[in-house]
Amino acid sequence: MAQSASTPARQHYYVPQPMAWPIMGSVALFCMALGAVFVFNGMMPGWISIALGFMILLYMMFRWFGDVIRESESGKYGAWEDVSFRWGMSWFIFSEVMFFAAFFGALFYTRVISVPDLASITSHEYAWPGFSGRWPSAGPAFTAAFSPMAAWGIPAINTLLLLSSGVTVTIAHWALKENRRFQLNLFLFFTVALGVTFLVLQAHEYGHAYSELNLKLTTGVYGSTFFMLTGFHGFHVTVGAIMLSVILGRSLAGHFKPEHHFAFEAVAWYWHFVDVVWLCLFIFVYWL
């Protein structure tokens, strides 16, 4: 197909030189997985393998991401690479959507199908006497008293924090497209601060759950679904806050241009995804 005269010619797609970072990342993950196997079998030296793998992973990420940043700032990326990055980030977020969909599906199955079915069986007093089909339920095998986490406390405050952070990162994006650097840096800082505050409050919430509500990961099906959903979301908020901190540092260093800033956009996409997941969590885990 002939190329239009108005479109600048691109003779090649930029391909970096072979590098050791993917192999190093694989080694790091292997060390962490091997250490986890040892720890699960009561062998404490496994923690050494986990720590070693984690340090290798951090080093690999720092060096690899640094290479990508330098390539971007040196002008080696163009329209073709931009399209690849957008597709890559889109598929990554889609995989994350499916990840959380599995846990929400487990919650739906438990609440709508499993617990009511068990209640219909136990109504005959043949097994698990006294079990009812009301949610939240820890299941028939868990008999200790516990209290569910209330929605209108820290969870509601955290909802306000994350929704506000979605607004601040959007304002920062608008400022970047209009080349208003001070407003960009200011609202990026607000976004990071809101994310960190969310994590601090969630840590306090977990402490309250364990110490006062007897709500733990071992508290039957309610405890496992609650902590798996909110815990993995907290991990994603942590990753997102780190990503935003890197973007803030790059912005302070003068990186990004109004017409070339996909790294910023990718992190903003991820952060909006984290916001939407939390909104679903607040409604289906805490509120209903």
Secondary structure, DSSP 8 states (H G I E B T S, - for coil): ----TTS------------SHHHHHHHHHHHHHHHHHHHHTT-TTHHHHHHHHHHHHHHHHHHHHHHHHHHHHTT---HHHHHHHHHHHHHHHHHHHHHHHHHHHHHHHIIIIIHHHHHHHHTTTSSSTT----SS---TT--S------STTHHHHHHHHHHHHHHHHHHHHHHHHTT-HHHHHHHHHHHHHHHHHHHHHHHHHHHHHHHHS---TTSHHHHHHHHHHHHHHHHHHHHHHHHHHHHHHHHHTT--BTTB-HHHHHHHHHHHHHHHHHHHHIIIIII-
